[in-house]
Amino acid sequence: MKLNFKELQDTAAWEKAGISLPRFDSGAMQKAAKESPRWVHFGAGNIFRAFPAALQQTLLEKGLEKAGIIAAEGYDGEIIDKLFTPHDNLSLVVTLKADGGIDKKVIGSIASAHRIDKEAELDKLRAVFRSPSLQMVSFTITEKGYSLSSPKGTLPDVEADFKAGPAKVSSYIGRLAALCYERYKAGALPLALVSMDNCSHNGDKLYAAVETFARVWTEAGLTEKGFLDYIRDPKKVSFPWSMIDKITPRPDESVKLMLEKIGFTDTEGQVTSKNTYIAPFVNAEEAQYLVIEDLFPNGRPALENAGVLFAARETVDKVEKMKVCTCLNPLHTALAVFGCLLGYTKISEEMKDADLLKLVEIIGYKEGLPVVVDPGIISPKQFIDEVIKVRIPNPFMPDTPQRIATDTSQKIPIRFGETIKAYMASSSLNVKDLKLIPLVLAAWIRYLLGIDDEGKAFELSSDPMLPVLQENLKGIELGKPETAKGKPCAILSNEKIFAVNLYDAGLAEQIEGYFDEMLAGKGAVRKTLQKYLK
């Protein structure tokens, strides 16, 4: 079996393999999307294929939607060329359950897929943006995608876009802003731009990027004067906040072998020139959450019928903080840092380690949960129960501490800094009662040395601050804690990393002490961890 519409005609073979097929008329879905487009999505990666696209499939199968999603890719066009086009925009989503069960489903809700760096494809999107029926444009482009340094990583590209105006843009957000200008010229038609990226107040980040283009172009006379007012008017263009949660690691070899065993042979993975790991299948966990601020000036798909929660901005903010600051992300980072130091290569295996299990239980339940504001629509206690007892221990989820350790310096402010600030602001809690969150921060500094607990060198995960951080720690030697004297100071006092100066918070000296203990020699990381778990 291969992944294309022709092969799907042999329904008996797919049924025998236990793979569910789309239960709607694909031709009618594509026709409806072309004639009356309702949903465009930017960022055609794994999370999109396994989550938003699957949500739309549910609505199509229930008869609640007629049109499919129009996918667009602005960073890595090879995804379209090497994955979407050869497979008729189909994906095979493999859901890996903690109890060992596996669901296999072909997702066929994507009506068309386009590279926005190709003029002919971009012109098709211009027509879509001029359509009155378009309700929502969503995004999974990572937080970096909203940077005005552009996906190419060079500021001059954006500066050139500022000067050129919407007719000759080359940056990701510049092209998006130009498409919005098409919609403005078509009658200032309403639209919701919905970031579904895993970052705090994601709608504001998207708004800031688009509004900057609109402002610069308008002030330079490159667009009509009303364009900036259009972008700034939430009754015309809204930028809802959202919280998304679903783990979709890169294609896993064990999943590939399982699929081949049941007769699905279209499993060959590829790595694009931009280091994107792609395959016709996506492996993902079963648990998933999507909470969106209900702010859609042109209406929206009935996604509540597919499990999406719609709420006020204040509630979305509470859910996001619950997840990112306490109930999931800090636990992941703790396991990532200690996992790299202790030689683990799978997150699920770490949960069999009694010390690491106790570590995340105390960080979650004892140190984090007291400062969580209950959002009302999701129970923080039940959420963290599911994380610790079901999601992280799932042996069928091939996630690694090395992947999660990527960009840790960018994650710490929200994952730990907000909890520290909440303790500092509390009248009933004492920040110095925090023991294991500071221990994780000390372990992260120990991690930055690139030497594991056995004294062996390992490769650090990518992080934009690595050069500066490693320079701060230069000269520190394992087995010689005295070589660390004064060197972590520049890191611990950096508010950009921790959201607070840890000396002002009263935690820096404690972290320095932990760090010195972890430097004592081989096995010192484990010994220090066990000491403070008591």
GUPA-393198 format. One record per residue (C-alpha): residue in one letter; z, y, x. Coordinates in steps of 0.05 Angstrom, whole numbers. Example, Ala and Ser with C-alpha at 12.3 -4.5 7.8 and 13.67 -1.06 7.14 Angstrom:
2
A,156,-90,246;
S,143,-21,273;
//
This chain:
534
M,0,0,0;
K,-18,69,24;
L,2,137,-4;
N,-57,166,-42;
F,-80,170,-114;
K,-130,114,-106;
E,-77,65,-83;
L,-30,86,-139;
Q,-79,55,-189;
D,-54,-14,-170;
T,11,-3,-207;
A,31,-77,-204;
A,36,-76,-128;
W,81,-15,-129;
E,124,-44,-184;
K,132,-109,-145;
A,156,-68,-85;
G,207,-33,-128;
I,175,35,-119;
S,174,81,-180;
L,110,120,-194;
P,102,188,-229;
R,103,181,-304;
F,57,238,-324;
D,-16,256,-322;
S,-28,282,-251;
G,-96,312,-268;
A,-67,351,-326;
M,-9,374,-281;
Q,-57,401,-229;
K,-101,435,-282;
A,-40,469,-314;
A,-17,494,-246;
K,-85,523,-232;
E,-94,556,-299;
S,-21,579,-311;
P,19,573,-246;
R,94,578,-255;
W,126,557,-190;
V,107,569,-117;
H,149,542,-60;
F,147,564,13;
G,170,514,65;
A,138,445,56;
G,190,406,95;
N,233,345,80;
I,286,381,38;
F,231,409,-8;
R,197,342,-16;
A,262,305,-31;
F,296,357,-75;
P,259,415,-109;
A,196,374,-116;
A,236,316,-145;
L,270,363,-194;
Q,202,386,-220;
Q,180,314,-226;
T,239,302,-272;
L,217,360,-317;
L,145,336,-317;
E,166,266,-337;
K,211,293,-393;
G,153,335,-419;
L,192,400,-405;
E,140,426,-356;
K,64,419,-353;
A,48,451,-286;
G,65,425,-217;
I,91,464,-158;
I,43,501,-112;
A,68,490,-41;
A,57,538,17;
E,72,531,90;
G,77,592,136;
Y,108,565,199;
D,79,497,215;
G,10,489,185;
E,3,419,214;
I,50,395,159;
I,-5,410,109;
D,-62,384,152;
K,-29,320,176;
L,16,302,117;
F,-1,335,51;
T,-77,334,53;
P,-86,261,77;
H,-36,237,24;
D,-60,277,-36;
N,4,319,-35;
L,45,257,-50;
S,111,237,-18;
L,153,174,-20;
V,226,192,-26;
V,275,138,-4;
T,346,151,-29;
L,399,116,13;
K,462,102,-27;
A,531,90,4;
D,537,23,-31;
G,475,-2,3;
G,428,9,-56;
I,361,41,-44;
D,317,79,-93;
K,244,88,-76;
K,202,138,-115;
V,134,170,-106;
I,138,244,-118;
G,74,273,-146;
S,95,340,-174;
I,60,382,-120;
A,-5,409,-151;
S,-34,438,-87;
A,-12,456,-16;
H,-35,515,26;
R,-30,543,97;
I,-16,617,93;
D,-45,628,163;
K,-114,611,137;
E,-149,668,100;
A,-184,623,49;
E,-118,590,31;
L,-81,656,29;
D,-134,683,-18;
K,-117,626,-67;
L,-45,647,-64;
R,-63,719,-78;
A,-95,696,-143;
V,-32,657,-160;
F,12,718,-148;
R,-32,759,-194;
S,-20,710,-251;
P,26,734,-306;
S,52,663,-317;
L,84,658,-247;
Q,159,656,-256;
M,190,634,-190;
V,176,632,-116;
S,227,591,-78;
F,239,581,-4;
T,266,529,45;
I,244,562,109;
T,312,561,145;
E,353,623,159;
K,310,639,219;
G,250,646,172;
Y,278,712,145;
S,282,743,213;
L,236,802,224;
S,222,777,294;
S,173,731,257;
P,168,655,263;
K,131,663,329;
G,193,695,356;
T,160,760,378;
L,179,827,349;
P,111,860,363;
D,79,815,310;
V,122,847,257;
E,114,917,286;
A,39,906,282;
D,46,886,209;
F,86,949,196;
K,29,991,223;
A,-28,950,194;
G,-4,947,122;
P,-11,889,73;
A,-85,878,85;
K,-78,852,156;
V,-10,818,163;
S,4,759,209;
S,80,747,204;
Y,112,701,153;
I,152,753,114;
G,95,803,122;
R,48,755,86;
L,100,745,31;
A,109,820,23;
A,33,828,19;
L,30,775,-36;
C,84,813,-74;
Y,41,875,-67;
E,-16,837,-100;
R,31,823,-159;
Y,51,896,-162;
K,-22,918,-165;
A,-35,867,-220;
G,13,906,-265;
A,81,904,-231;
L,91,835,-261;
P,162,807,-259;
L,182,751,-212;
A,242,715,-182;
L,243,703,-106;
V,293,647,-97;
S,319,628,-29;
M,343,556,-28;
D,362,558,45;
N,430,536,69;
C,457,603,90;
S,508,651,61;
H,482,701,9;
N,412,676,21;
G,382,720,-33;
D,406,782,4;
K,374,759,69;
L,307,749,33;
Y,313,816,-2;
A,329,853,63;
A,267,824,96;
V,218,838,39;
E,248,907,23;
T,240,928,96;
F,165,914,92;
A,159,950,26;
R,198,1010,52;
V,160,1017,117;
W,92,1009,84;
T,109,1057,27;
E,136,1110,74;
A,73,1104,117;
G,28,1111,57;
L,0,1041,66;
T,18,1020,-4;
E,25,1056,-70;
K,90,1094,-78;
G,114,1050,-135;
F,115,987,-93;
L,183,1000,-62;
D,213,1015,-130;
Y,183,951,-156;
I,216,909,-101;
R,283,945,-111;
D,284,936,-187;
P,319,870,-205;
K,288,873,-273;
K,221,867,-239;
V,235,827,-175;
S,300,789,-169;
F,330,756,-108;
P,381,706,-136;
W,434,674,-92;
S,437,599,-89;
M,476,542,-58;
I,438,479,-39;
D,467,415,-12;
K,429,352,4;
I,422,317,71;
T,351,297,90;
P,349,275,163;
R,284,264,201;
P,245,200,184;
D,287,140,206;
E,260,78,241;
S,302,30,200;
V,274,60,135;
K,204,54,163;
L,214,-20,178;
M,244,-32,109;
L,184,-1,75;
E,135,-40,117;
K,172,-104,99;
I,159,-93,25;
G,85,-77,36;
F,84,-1,43;
T,45,9,107;
D,34,85,106;
T,96,97,148;
E,70,126,213;
G,110,187,234;
Q,85,246,275;
V,115,303,313;
T,76,368,306;
S,63,417,362;
K,122,458,335;
N,168,397,340;
T,171,382,265;
Y,183,308,251;
I,141,286,192;
A,122,221,157;
P,94,202,89;
F,165,182,69;
V,229,222,66;
N,298,189,73;
A,354,226,38;
E,425,217,12;
E,439,208,-62;
A,487,266,-71;
Q,455,333,-84;
Y,476,401,-111;
L,436,463,-128;
V,471,523,-159;
I,428,584,-173;
E,445,654,-198;
D,413,659,-267;
L,370,720,-253;
F,298,707,-272;
P,260,768,-300;
N,199,727,-321;
G,236,665,-346;
R,244,600,-307;
P,234,525,-308;
A,287,489,-348;
L,318,460,-285;
E,386,451,-318;
N,354,389,-349;
A,345,361,-279;
G,417,374,-256;
V,412,446,-229;
L,472,490,-246;
F,458,562,-265;
A,514,613,-260;
A,533,685,-246;
R,529,711,-175;
E,605,710,-167;
T,606,636,-184;
V,549,619,-137;
D,587,656,-82;
K,650,615,-95;
V,611,549,-94;
E,576,569,-29;
K,641,588,5;
M,674,524,-21;
K,620,481,11;
V,604,520,75;
C,673,545,93;
T,715,484,74;
C,691,423,39;
L,630,400,79;
N,601,442,135;
P,665,450,177;
L,677,375,173;
H,606,363,197;
T,615,410,256;
A,681,379,275;
L,648,310,276;
A,588,337,313;
V,628,367,370;
F,676,309,378;
G,621,259,366;
C,580,285,425;
L,641,286,470;
L,663,215,450;
G,594,184,456;
Y,575,174,383;
T,503,176,359;
K,514,167,284;
I,558,209,240;
S,574,150,195;
E,601,110,254;
E,650,166,269;
M,683,155,201;
K,704,86,225;
D,744,120,280;
A,815,129,254;
D,826,191,296;
L,763,226,272;
L,775,207,200;
K,845,236,204;
L,817,299,237;
V,769,315,180;
E,820,297,127;
I,870,347,155;
I,818,401,166;
G,792,392,96;
Y,852,377,52;
K,909,410,90;
E,879,469,128;
G,818,487,87;
L,832,471,14;
P,891,521,7;
V,844,580,15;
V,787,555,-29;
V,775,593,-94;
D,757,543,-148;
P,688,562,-174;
G,701,527,-240;
I,635,490,-245;
I,649,442,-186;
S,718,417,-168;
P,733,430,-94;
K,780,370,-91;
Q,728,323,-122;
F,673,353,-77;
I,713,340,-13;
D,733,271,-38;
E,659,253,-45;
V,644,282,24;
I,698,244,61;
K,697,179,21;
V,623,172,3;
R,574,219,36;
I,594,223,110;
P,612,148,116;
N,545,127,85;
P,519,78,138;
F,449,84,109;
M,444,158,126;
P,416,162,197;
D,446,229,214;
T,471,246,284;
P,524,290,314;
Q,471,316,362;
R,429,343,304;
I,488,375,270;
A,510,407,336;
T,447,448,337;
D,459,524,334;
T,535,515,330;
S,548,586,354;
Q,511,611,292;
K,550,566,245;
I,622,577,269;
P,632,646,237;
I,622,620,166;
R,647,548,177;
F,713,567,210;
G,718,642,216;
E,723,654,142;
T,782,606,136;
I,817,640,195;
K,807,708,162;
A,833,681,96;
Y,897,658,130;
M,905,725,164;
A,898,761,98;
S,944,715,60;
S,1016,734,42;
S,1036,661,34;
L,999,627,92;
N,1009,635,167;
V,948,632,212;
K,989,600,267;
D,1000,540,221;
L,927,522,235;
K,927,466,287;
L,863,426,281;
I,813,481,267;
P,833,513,333;
L,828,443,364;
V,756,438,341;
L,741,506,371;
A,771,484,437;
A,730,420,434;
W,667,461,423;
I,681,501,487;
R,694,435,522;
Y,628,409,493;
L,591,469,524;
L,604,440,593;
G,555,384,577;
I,603,330,604;
D,629,277,556;
D,698,246,555;
E,676,193,605;
G,655,245,654;
K,580,234,642;
A,530,290,632;
F,495,295,565;
E,441,341,537;
L,467,398,495;
S,434,411,428;
S,393,475,424;
D,431,540,411;
P,406,611,421;
M,471,630,456;
L,473,572,505;
P,452,613,567;
V,506,665,555;
L,560,615,536;
Q,547,571,596;
E,548,630,643;
N,617,648,615;
L,641,578,633;
K,607,573,701;
G,649,540,754;
I,695,501,708;
E,705,429,732;
L,730,368,696;
G,796,346,725;
K,812,416,749;
P,840,457,691;
E,857,513,739;
T,783,527,747;
A,781,550,674;
K,833,605,681;
G,809,667,644;
K,738,641,634;
P,738,626,559;
C,763,697,545;
A,695,727,534;
I,678,673,484;
L,744,674,446;
S,743,749,438;
N,671,750,411;
E,674,768,337;
K,600,750,328;
I,618,677,343;
F,683,670,305;
A,679,727,254;
V,743,752,285;
N,771,765,354;
L,814,703,364;
Y,863,741,408;
D,875,789,350;
A,883,729,304;
G,936,700,349;
L,898,635,362;
A,864,646,429;
E,922,625,473;
Q,931,561,431;
I,857,545,439;
E,860,558,514;
G,918,509,518;
Y,879,456,481;
F,819,468,526;
D,860,460,589;
E,888,394,564;
M,817,369,549;
L,798,386,620;
A,852,342,652;
G,803,286,668;
K,767,227,638;
G,794,208,570;
A,829,275,562;
V,790,294,499;
R,813,231,462;
K,884,239,489;
T,888,311,466;
L,859,294,398;
Q,910,239,387;
K,967,284,410;
Y,955,337,358;
L,940,289,301;
K,1013,267,302;
//
